[in-house]
């Protein structure tokens, strides 16, 4: 059985630290949900379209699968303005083909 974990539990870790942690616990994958203390990954340079291949290669060369890239967009019971923000995150990721 293969296991992966979420960066939700290590929001300040660098990619190198995440890779080390995956290896230490004997897992084979990671879900990237928070990085550099932000849930909106599309605001970070590492997640710009032109940098995604380098990130993918970094994990692949370590033998680690990125099992999922998640967001914290909420569509149920949103507060004022949250629905618009969640919609913008979802549309931005789709339009940039980051989730393709």
Backbone as XML, in Angstrom:
<?xml version="1.0"?>
<chain id="A" units="angstrom">
  <residue number="1" name="UNK">
    <atom name="N" x="0.840" y="-1.172" z="0.000"/>
    <atom name="CA" x="0.000" y="0.000" z="0.000"/>
    <atom name="C" x="0.891" y="1.244" z="0.000"/>
  </residue>
  <residue number="2" name="UNK">
    <atom name="N" x="0.509" y="2.227" z="-0.774"/>
    <atom name="CA" x="1.257" y="3.477" z="-0.840"/>
    <atom name="C" x="0.613" y="4.513" z="0.073"/>
  </residue>
  <residue number="3" name="UNK">
    <atom name="N" x="1.460" y="5.344" z="0.681"/>
    <atom name="CA" x="0.971" y="6.395" z="1.559"/>
    <atom name="C" x="1.546" y="7.736" z="1.147"/>
  </residue>
  <residue number="4" name="UNK">
    <atom name="N" x="0.757" y="8.770" z="1.368"/>
    <atom name="CA" x="1.237" y="10.135" z="1.185"/>
    <atom name="C" x="0.678" y="10.976" z="2.321"/>
  </residue>
  <residue number="5" name="UNK">
    <atom name="N" x="1.218" y="12.176" z="2.476"/>
    <atom name="CA" x="0.710" y="13.077" z="3.502"/>
    <atom name="C" x="0.532" y="14.459" z="2.913"/>
  </residue>
  <residue number="6" name="UNK">
    <atom name="N" x="-0.103" y="15.323" z="3.673"/>
    <atom name="CA" x="-0.409" y="16.673" z="3.223"/>
    <atom name="C" x="0.554" y="17.678" z="3.846"/>
  </residue>
  <residue number="7" name="UNK">
    <atom name="N" x="0.887" y="18.699" z="3.080"/>
    <atom name="CA" x="1.729" y="19.772" z="3.619"/>
    <atom name="C" x="0.946" y="20.670" z="4.571"/>
  </residue>
  <residue number="8" name="UNK">
    <atom name="N" x="-0.317" y="20.361" z="4.748"/>
    <atom name="CA" x="-1.124" y="21.083" z="5.730"/>
    <atom name="C" x="-0.464" y="21.027" z="7.111"/>
  </residue>
  <residue number="9" name="UNK">
    <atom name="N" x="0.230" y="19.921" z="7.391"/>
    <atom name="CA" x="0.899" y="19.752" z="8.682"/>
    <atom name="C" x="2.298" y="20.332" z="8.752"/>
  </residue>
  <residue number="10" name="UNK">
    <atom name="N" x="2.823" y="20.823" z="7.637"/>
    <atom name="CA" x="4.179" y="21.403" z="7.634"/>
    <atom name="C" x="4.199" y="22.614" z="6.700"/>
  </residue>
  <residue number="11" name="UNK">
    <atom name="N" x="3.418" y="23.639" z="7.029"/>
    <atom name="CA" x="3.215" y="24.761" z="6.109"/>
    <atom name="C" x="4.453" y="25.603" z="5.828"/>
  </residue>
  <residue number="12" name="UNK">
    <atom name="N" x="5.473" y="25.503" z="6.667"/>
    <atom name="CA" x="6.669" y="26.319" z="6.467"/>
    <atom name="C" x="7.812" y="25.555" z="5.812"/>
  </residue>
  <residue number="13" name="UNK">
    <atom name="N" x="7.634" y="24.273" z="5.573"/>
    <atom name="CA" x="8.712" y="23.460" z="5.003"/>
    <atom name="C" x="9.006" y="23.852" z="3.554"/>
  </residue>
  <residue number="14" name="UNK">
    <atom name="N" x="10.290" y="23.802" z="3.201"/>
    <atom name="CA" x="10.702" y="23.975" z="1.811"/>
    <atom name="C" x="10.462" y="22.658" z="1.078"/>
  </residue>
  <residue number="15" name="UNK">
    <atom name="N" x="10.590" y="22.668" z="-0.225"/>
    <atom name="CA" x="10.448" y="21.426" z="-0.975"/>
    <atom name="C" x="11.485" y="20.401" z="-0.519"/>
  </residue>
  <residue number="16" name="UNK">
    <atom name="N" x="12.715" y="20.835" z="-0.266"/>
    <atom name="CA" x="13.742" y="19.902" z="0.193"/>
    <atom name="C" x="13.370" y="19.287" z="1.538"/>
  </residue>
  <residue number="17" name="UNK">
    <atom name="N" x="12.821" y="20.081" z="2.441"/>
    <atom name="CA" x="12.402" y="19.558" z="3.739"/>
    <atom name="C" x="11.228" y="18.592" z="3.591"/>
  </residue>
  <residue number="18" name="UNK">
    <atom name="N" x="10.318" y="18.905" z="2.682"/>
    <atom name="CA" x="9.184" y="18.012" z="2.439"/>
    <atom name="C" x="9.678" y="16.678" z="1.901"/>
  </residue>
  <residue number="19" name="UNK">
    <atom name="N" x="10.595" y="16.721" z="0.948"/>
    <atom name="CA" x="11.165" y="15.497" z="0.381"/>
    <atom name="C" x="11.856" y="14.684" z="1.465"/>
  </residue>
  <residue number="20" name="UNK">
    <atom name="N" x="12.637" y="15.335" z="2.313"/>
    <atom name="CA" x="13.299" y="14.634" z="3.415"/>
    <atom name="C" x="12.291" y="13.985" z="4.354"/>
  </residue>
  <residue number="21" name="UNK">
    <atom name="N" x="11.228" y="14.698" z="4.659"/>
    <atom name="CA" x="10.201" y="14.170" z="5.557"/>
    <atom name="C" x="9.503" y="12.961" z="4.945"/>
  </residue>
  <residue number="22" name="UNK">
    <atom name="N" x="9.170" y="13.037" z="3.662"/>
    <atom name="CA" x="8.537" y="11.908" z="2.981"/>
    <atom name="C" x="9.436" y="10.682" z="3.080"/>
  </residue>
  <residue number="23" name="UNK">
    <atom name="N" x="10.707" y="10.869" z="2.852"/>
    <atom name="CA" x="11.656" y="9.754" z="2.925"/>
    <atom name="C" x="11.769" y="9.206" z="4.342"/>
  </residue>
  <residue number="24" name="UNK">
    <atom name="N" x="11.828" y="10.099" z="5.329"/>
    <atom name="CA" x="11.968" y="9.678" z="6.733"/>
    <atom name="C" x="10.814" y="8.798" z="7.192"/>
  </residue>
  <residue number="25" name="UNK">
    <atom name="N" x="9.611" y="9.147" z="6.795"/>
    <atom name="CA" x="8.448" y="8.386" z="7.256"/>
    <atom name="C" x="8.128" y="7.202" z="6.347"/>
  </residue>
  <residue number="26" name="UNK">
    <atom name="N" x="8.854" y="7.087" z="5.245"/>
    <atom name="CA" x="8.673" y="5.947" z="4.361"/>
    <atom name="C" x="7.471" y="6.041" z="3.446"/>
  </residue>
  <residue number="27" name="UNK">
    <atom name="N" x="6.966" y="7.241" z="3.218"/>
    <atom name="CA" x="5.833" y="7.432" z="2.319"/>
    <atom name="C" x="6.344" y="7.555" z="0.890"/>
  </residue>
  <residue number="28" name="UNK">
    <atom name="N" x="5.432" y="7.546" z="-0.052"/>
    <atom name="CA" x="5.820" y="7.623" z="-1.462"/>
    <atom name="C" x="5.265" y="8.861" z="-2.153"/>
  </residue>
  <residue number="29" name="UNK">
    <atom name="N" x="4.434" y="9.636" z="-1.451"/>
    <atom name="CA" x="3.837" y="10.794" z="-2.095"/>
    <atom name="C" x="3.477" y="11.894" z="-1.127"/>
  </residue>
  <residue number="30" name="UNK">
    <atom name="N" x="3.085" y="13.018" z="-1.719"/>
    <atom name="CA" x="2.713" y="14.189" z="-0.925"/>
    <atom name="C" x="1.591" y="14.954" z="-1.622"/>
  </residue>
  <residue number="31" name="UNK">
    <atom name="N" x="0.659" y="15.439" z="-0.818"/>
    <atom name="CA" x="-0.371" y="16.350" z="-1.297"/>
    <atom name="C" x="0.114" y="17.751" z="-0.951"/>
  </residue>
  <residue number="32" name="UNK">
    <atom name="N" x="0.232" y="18.615" z="-1.934"/>
    <atom name="CA" x="0.652" y="19.990" z="-1.667"/>
    <atom name="C" x="-0.599" y="20.835" z="-1.498"/>
  </residue>
  <residue number="33" name="UNK">
    <atom name="N" x="-0.785" y="21.307" z="-0.289"/>
    <atom name="CA" x="-1.961" y="22.121" z="0.006"/>
    <atom name="C" x="-1.580" y="23.499" z="0.521"/>
  </residue>
  <residue number="34" name="UNK">
    <atom name="N" x="-0.553" y="23.555" z="1.354"/>
    <atom name="CA" x="-0.033" y="24.831" z="1.858"/>
    <atom name="C" x="1.472" y="24.830" z="1.619"/>
  </residue>
  <residue number="35" name="UNK">
    <atom name="N" x="1.987" y="25.953" z="1.172"/>
    <atom name="CA" x="3.427" y="26.088" z="0.969"/>
    <atom name="C" x="3.782" y="27.540" z="1.271"/>
  </residue>
  <residue number="36" name="UNK">
    <atom name="N" x="4.866" y="27.724" z="1.985"/>
    <atom name="CA" x="5.282" y="29.068" z="2.400"/>
    <atom name="C" x="4.144" y="29.800" z="3.115"/>
  </residue>
  <residue number="37" name="UNK">
    <atom name="N" x="3.449" y="29.041" z="3.948"/>
    <atom name="CA" x="2.368" y="29.568" z="4.793"/>
    <atom name="C" x="1.190" y="30.151" z="4.028"/>
  </residue>
  <residue number="38" name="UNK">
    <atom name="N" x="0.993" y="29.751" z="2.791"/>
    <atom name="CA" x="-0.186" y="30.242" z="2.072"/>
    <atom name="C" x="-0.961" y="29.080" z="1.469"/>
  </residue>
  <residue number="39" name="UNK">
    <atom name="N" x="-2.264" y="29.220" z="1.460"/>
    <atom name="CA" x="-3.139" y="28.242" z="0.820"/>
    <atom name="C" x="-3.353" y="28.580" z="-0.654"/>
  </residue>
  <residue number="40" name="UNK">
    <atom name="N" x="-3.080" y="29.807" z="-1.030"/>
    <atom name="CA" x="-3.275" y="30.241" z="-2.412"/>
    <atom name="C" x="-1.966" y="30.055" z="-3.171"/>
  </residue>
  <residue number="41" name="UNK">
    <atom name="N" x="-1.706" y="28.837" z="-3.571"/>
    <atom name="CA" x="-0.434" y="28.469" z="-4.192"/>
    <atom name="C" x="-0.155" y="29.244" z="-5.473"/>
  </residue>
  <residue number="42" name="UNK">
    <atom name="N" x="-1.196" y="29.663" z="-6.157"/>
    <atom name="CA" x="-1.000" y="30.359" z="-7.436"/>
    <atom name="C" x="-0.311" y="31.703" z="-7.264"/>
  </residue>
  <residue number="43" name="UNK">
    <atom name="N" x="-0.183" y="32.193" z="-6.024"/>
    <atom name="CA" x="0.500" y="33.463" z="-5.783"/>
    <atom name="C" x="2.011" y="33.287" z="-5.634"/>
  </residue>
  <residue number="44" name="UNK">
    <atom name="N" x="2.476" y="32.048" z="-5.577"/>
    <atom name="CA" x="3.891" y="31.763" z="-5.354"/>
    <atom name="C" x="4.623" y="31.491" z="-6.664"/>
  </residue>
  <residue number="45" name="UNK">
    <atom name="N" x="5.847" y="31.946" z="-6.737"/>
    <atom name="CA" x="6.657" y="31.759" z="-7.941"/>
    <atom name="C" x="6.814" y="30.314" z="-8.349"/>
  </residue>
  <residue number="46" name="UNK">
    <atom name="N" x="6.937" y="29.422" z="-7.381"/>
    <atom name="CA" x="7.123" y="28.006" z="-7.676"/>
    <atom name="C" x="5.938" y="27.409" z="-8.430"/>
  </residue>
  <residue number="47" name="UNK">
    <atom name="N" x="4.771" y="28.037" z="-8.296"/>
    <atom name="CA" x="3.566" y="27.505" z="-8.909"/>
    <atom name="C" x="3.121" y="28.294" z="-10.136"/>
  </residue>
  <residue number="48" name="UNK">
    <atom name="N" x="3.979" y="29.184" z="-10.594"/>
    <atom name="CA" x="3.712" y="29.852" z="-11.866"/>
    <atom name="C" x="3.867" y="28.805" z="-12.968"/>
  </residue>
  <residue number="49" name="UNK">
    <atom name="N" x="3.100" y="28.951" z="-14.004"/>
    <atom name="CA" x="3.060" y="27.952" z="-15.063"/>
    <atom name="C" x="4.451" y="27.589" z="-15.579"/>
  </residue>
  <residue number="50" name="UNK">
    <atom name="N" x="5.315" y="28.578" z="-15.726"/>
    <atom name="CA" x="6.646" y="28.324" z="-16.278"/>
    <atom name="C" x="7.575" y="27.579" z="-15.322"/>
  </residue>
  <residue number="51" name="UNK">
    <atom name="N" x="7.195" y="27.445" z="-14.047"/>
    <atom name="CA" x="8.051" y="26.775" z="-13.063"/>
    <atom name="C" x="7.545" y="25.401" z="-12.648"/>
  </residue>
  <residue number="52" name="UNK">
    <atom name="N" x="6.363" y="25.028" z="-13.102"/>
    <atom name="CA" x="5.764" y="23.771" z="-12.648"/>
    <atom name="C" x="6.570" y="22.542" z="-13.043"/>
  </residue>
  <residue number="53" name="UNK">
    <atom name="N" x="7.148" y="22.541" z="-14.229"/>
    <atom name="CA" x="7.944" y="21.382" z="-14.648"/>
    <atom name="C" x="9.153" y="21.186" z="-13.739"/>
  </residue>
  <residue number="54" name="UNK">
    <atom name="N" x="9.786" y="22.261" z="-13.319"/>
    <atom name="CA" x="10.949" y="22.151" z="-12.427"/>
    <atom name="C" x="10.538" y="21.561" z="-11.076"/>
  </residue>
  <residue number="55" name="UNK">
    <atom name="N" x="9.396" y="21.975" z="-10.567"/>
    <atom name="CA" x="8.898" y="21.426" z="-9.299"/>
    <atom name="C" x="8.598" y="19.941" z="-9.476"/>
  </residue>
  <residue number="56" name="UNK">
    <atom name="N" x="7.913" y="19.612" z="-10.547"/>
    <atom name="CA" x="7.579" y="18.211" z="-10.825"/>
    <atom name="C" x="8.846" y="17.363" z="-10.918"/>
  </residue>
  <residue number="57" name="UNK">
    <atom name="N" x="9.852" y="17.843" z="-11.630"/>
    <atom name="CA" x="11.108" y="17.096" z="-11.788"/>
    <atom name="C" x="11.827" y="16.921" z="-10.452"/>
  </residue>
  <residue number="58" name="UNK">
    <atom name="N" x="11.771" y="17.923" z="-9.597"/>
    <atom name="CA" x="12.431" y="17.846" z="-8.289"/>
    <atom name="C" x="11.875" y="16.666" z="-7.479"/>
  </residue>
  <residue number="59" name="UNK">
    <atom name="N" x="10.563" y="16.552" z="-7.474"/>
    <atom name="CA" x="9.941" y="15.451" z="-6.734"/>
    <atom name="C" x="10.151" y="14.119" z="-7.443"/>
  </residue>
  <residue number="60" name="UNK">
    <atom name="N" x="10.041" y="14.101" z="-8.762"/>
    <atom name="CA" x="10.241" y="12.867" z="-9.514"/>
    <atom name="C" x="11.654" y="12.329" z="-9.333"/>
  </residue>
  <residue number="61" name="UNK">
    <atom name="N" x="12.640" y="13.213" z="-9.351"/>
    <atom name="CA" x="14.026" y="12.755" z="-9.198"/>
    <atom name="C" x="14.283" y="12.193" z="-7.804"/>
  </residue>
  <residue number="62" name="UNK">
    <atom name="N" x="13.448" y="12.587" z="-6.848"/>
    <atom name="CA" x="13.555" y="12.045" z="-5.490"/>
    <atom name="C" x="12.710" y="10.785" z="-5.333"/>
  </residue>
  <residue number="63" name="UNK">
    <atom name="N" x="11.989" y="10.394" z="-6.400"/>
    <atom name="CA" x="11.152" y="9.206" z="-6.341"/>
    <atom name="C" x="9.862" y="9.421" z="-5.566"/>
  </residue>
  <residue number="64" name="UNK">
    <atom name="N" x="9.420" y="10.666" z="-5.504"/>
    <atom name="CA" x="8.228" y="11.014" z="-4.734"/>
    <atom name="C" x="7.159" y="11.546" z="-5.686"/>
  </residue>
  <residue number="65" name="UNK">
    <atom name="N" x="5.961" y="11.028" z="-5.520"/>
    <atom name="CA" x="4.847" y="11.434" z="-6.356"/>
    <atom name="C" x="4.086" y="12.589" z="-5.702"/>
  </residue>
  <residue number="66" name="UNK">
    <atom name="N" x="3.770" y="13.599" z="-6.486"/>
    <atom name="CA" x="2.851" y="14.631" z="-6.017"/>
    <atom name="C" x="1.472" y="14.067" z="-6.310"/>
  </residue>
  <residue number="67" name="UNK">
    <atom name="N" x="0.817" y="13.581" z="-5.265"/>
    <atom name="CA" x="-0.449" y="12.878" z="-5.443"/>
    <atom name="C" x="-1.618" y="13.816" z="-5.679"/>
  </residue>
  <residue number="68" name="UNK">
    <atom name="N" x="-1.469" y="15.063" z="-5.215"/>
    <atom name="CA" x="-2.566" y="16.008" z="-5.338"/>
    <atom name="C" x="-2.046" y="17.410" z="-5.039"/>
  </residue>
  <residue number="69" name="UNK">
    <atom name="N" x="-2.561" y="18.373" z="-5.739"/>
    <atom name="CA" x="-2.347" y="19.775" z="-5.401"/>
    <atom name="C" x="-3.719" y="20.314" z="-5.064"/>
  </residue>
  <residue number="70" name="UNK">
    <atom name="N" x="-3.884" y="20.715" z="-3.820"/>
    <atom name="CA" x="-5.212" y="21.084" z="-3.328"/>
    <atom name="C" x="-5.304" y="22.561" z="-3.021"/>
  </residue>
  <residue number="71" name="UNK">
    <atom name="N" x="-6.513" y="23.010" z="-2.899"/>
    <atom name="CA" x="-6.757" y="24.367" z="-2.445"/>
    <atom name="C" x="-7.669" y="24.301" z="-1.236"/>
  </residue>
  <residue number="72" name="UNK">
    <atom name="N" x="-7.803" y="25.389" z="-0.582"/>
    <atom name="CA" x="-8.707" y="25.457" z="0.558"/>
    <atom name="C" x="-9.930" y="26.285" z="0.207"/>
  </residue>
  <residue number="73" name="UNK">
    <atom name="N" x="-10.251" y="26.331" z="-1.068"/>
    <atom name="CA" x="-11.436" y="27.068" z="-1.505"/>
    <atom name="C" x="-12.676" y="26.399" z="-0.918"/>
  </residue>
  <residue number="74" name="UNK">
    <atom name="N" x="-13.524" y="27.196" z="-0.339"/>
    <atom name="CA" x="-14.750" y="26.685" z="0.267"/>
    <atom name="C" x="-15.947" y="27.206" z="-0.518"/>
  </residue>
  <residue number="75" name="UNK">
    <atom name="N" x="-16.846" y="26.313" z="-0.852"/>
    <atom name="CA" x="-18.021" y="26.705" z="-1.604"/>
    <atom name="C" x="-19.307" y="26.521" z="-0.802"/>
  </residue>
  <residue number="76" name="UNK">
    <atom name="N" x="-19.220" y="25.829" z="0.307"/>
    <atom name="CA" x="-20.392" y="25.623" z="1.148"/>
    <atom name="C" x="-20.310" y="26.554" z="2.357"/>
  </residue>
  <residue number="77" name="UNK">
    <atom name="N" x="-21.391" y="27.239" z="2.622"/>
    <atom name="CA" x="-21.501" y="28.147" z="3.768"/>
    <atom name="C" x="-20.416" y="29.214" z="3.781"/>
  </residue>
  <residue number="78" name="UNK">
    <atom name="N" x="-20.161" y="29.858" z="2.650"/>
    <atom name="CA" x="-19.116" y="30.895" z="2.640"/>
    <atom name="C" x="-19.565" y="32.151" z="3.371"/>
  </residue>
  <residue number="79" name="UNK">
    <atom name="N" x="-18.602" y="32.840" z="3.927"/>
    <atom name="CA" x="-18.859" y="34.135" z="4.540"/>
    <atom name="C" x="-18.841" y="35.217" z="3.471"/>
  </residue>
  <residue number="80" name="UNK">
    <atom name="N" x="-19.017" y="36.459" z="3.871"/>
    <atom name="CA" x="-19.016" y="37.566" z="2.903"/>
    <atom name="C" x="-17.720" y="37.593" z="2.082"/>
  </residue>
  <residue number="81" name="UNK">
    <atom name="N" x="-17.858" y="37.567" z="0.772"/>
    <atom name="CA" x="-16.702" y="37.647" z="-0.121"/>
    <atom name="C" x="-15.983" y="36.332" z="-0.348"/>
  </residue>
  <residue number="82" name="UNK">
    <atom name="N" x="-16.225" y="35.314" z="0.484"/>
    <atom name="CA" x="-15.502" y="34.046" z="0.346"/>
    <atom name="C" x="-15.888" y="33.296" z="-0.917"/>
  </residue>
  <residue number="83" name="UNK">
    <atom name="N" x="-17.147" y="33.377" z="-1.288"/>
    <atom name="CA" x="-17.596" y="32.682" z="-2.483"/>
    <atom name="C" x="-16.884" y="33.225" z="-3.718"/>
  </residue>
  <residue number="84" name="UNK">
    <atom name="N" x="-16.755" y="34.537" z="-3.805"/>
    <atom name="CA" x="-16.069" y="35.157" z="-4.941"/>
    <atom name="C" x="-14.592" y="34.779" z="-4.950"/>
  </residue>
  <residue number="85" name="UNK">
    <atom name="N" x="-13.958" y="34.771" z="-3.763"/>
    <atom name="CA" x="-12.541" y="34.414" z="-3.667"/>
    <atom name="C" x="-12.332" y="32.955" z="-4.068"/>
  </residue>
  <residue number="86" name="UNK">
    <atom name="N" x="-13.187" y="32.062" z="-3.588"/>
    <atom name="CA" x="-13.071" y="30.645" z="-3.922"/>
    <atom name="C" x="-13.264" y="30.438" z="-5.422"/>
  </residue>
  <residue number="87" name="UNK">
    <atom name="N" x="-14.214" y="31.126" z="-5.983"/>
    <atom name="CA" x="-14.461" y="31.028" z="-7.411"/>
    <atom name="C" x="-13.253" y="31.514" z="-8.211"/>
  </residue>
  <residue number="88" name="UNK">
    <atom name="N" x="-12.642" y="32.607" z="-7.770"/>
    <atom name="CA" x="-11.456" y="33.151" z="-8.456"/>
    <atom name="C" x="-10.294" y="32.175" z="-8.391"/>
  </residue>
  <residue number="89" name="UNK">
    <atom name="N" x="-10.093" y="31.525" z="-7.243"/>
    <atom name="CA" x="-9.014" y="30.536" z="-7.110"/>
    <atom name="C" x="-9.265" y="29.380" z="-8.067"/>
  </residue>
  <residue number="90" name="UNK">
    <atom name="N" x="-10.473" y="28.844" z="-8.042"/>
    <atom name="CA" x="-10.798" y="27.722" z="-8.919"/>
    <atom name="C" x="-10.666" y="28.064" z="-10.386"/>
  </residue>
  <residue number="91" name="UNK">
    <atom name="N" x="-11.187" y="29.204" z="-10.771"/>
    <atom name="CA" x="-11.100" y="29.619" z="-12.174"/>
    <atom name="C" x="-9.664" y="29.907" z="-12.573"/>
  </residue>
  <residue number="92" name="UNK">
    <atom name="N" x="-8.895" y="30.519" z="-11.683"/>
    <atom name="CA" x="-7.502" y="30.842" z="-11.983"/>
    <atom name="C" x="-6.680" y="29.602" z="-12.219"/>
  </residue>
  <residue number="93" name="UNK">
    <atom name="N" x="-6.858" y="28.595" z="-11.399"/>
    <atom name="CA" x="-6.110" y="27.359" z="-11.581"/>
    <atom name="C" x="-6.503" y="26.665" z="-12.871"/>
  </residue>
  <residue number="94" name="UNK">
    <atom name="N" x="-7.796" y="26.668" z="-13.179"/>
    <atom name="CA" x="-8.255" y="26.024" z="-14.403"/>
    <atom name="C" x="-7.773" y="26.778" z="-15.633"/>
  </residue>
  <residue number="95" name="UNK">
    <atom name="N" x="-7.934" y="28.081" z="-15.623"/>
    <atom name="CA" x="-7.564" y="28.880" z="-16.783"/>
    <atom name="C" x="-6.068" y="28.856" z="-17.055"/>
  </residue>
  <residue number="96" name="UNK">
    <atom name="N" x="-5.272" y="28.749" z="-15.980"/>
    <atom name="CA" x="-3.826" y="28.656" z="-16.147"/>
    <atom name="C" x="-3.372" y="27.237" z="-16.491"/>
  </residue>
  <residue number="97" name="UNK">
    <atom name="N" x="-4.341" y="26.318" z="-16.527"/>
    <atom name="CA" x="-4.073" y="24.902" z="-16.809"/>
    <atom name="C" x="-3.166" y="24.261" z="-15.763"/>
  </residue>
  <residue number="98" name="UNK">
    <atom name="N" x="-3.206" y="24.771" z="-14.555"/>
    <atom name="CA" x="-2.394" y="24.196" z="-13.488"/>
    <atom name="C" x="-2.990" y="22.900" z="-12.965"/>
  </residue>
  <residue number="99" name="UNK">
    <atom name="N" x="-4.260" y="22.717" z="-13.201"/>
    <atom name="CA" x="-4.874" y="21.483" z="-12.721"/>
    <atom name="C" x="-5.140" y="20.517" z="-13.869"/>
  </residue>
  <residue number="100" name="UNK">
    <atom name="N" x="-4.625" y="20.827" z="-15.044"/>
    <atom name="CA" x="-4.860" y="19.970" z="-16.208"/>
    <atom name="C" x="-3.920" y="18.782" z="-16.205"/>
  </residue>
</chain>
